[in-house]
């Protein structure tokens, strides 16, 4: 029975770490990513437009 108590903590940590990695990967993309990209593109295009307008 000692081997069970010796192996339990590393197995629990491995499962927890695997779940953490899966959660991180899932939250890196998705629908929010396209909204963020669109917002960044809009800010960049506004900044470029402001730079290109001639000041007369």
Secondary structure, 3 states (H helix, E strand, C coil): CHHHHHHHHHHHHHHHHHHHHHHHHHHCCCHHHHHHHHHHHHHHHHHHHHHHCCCC
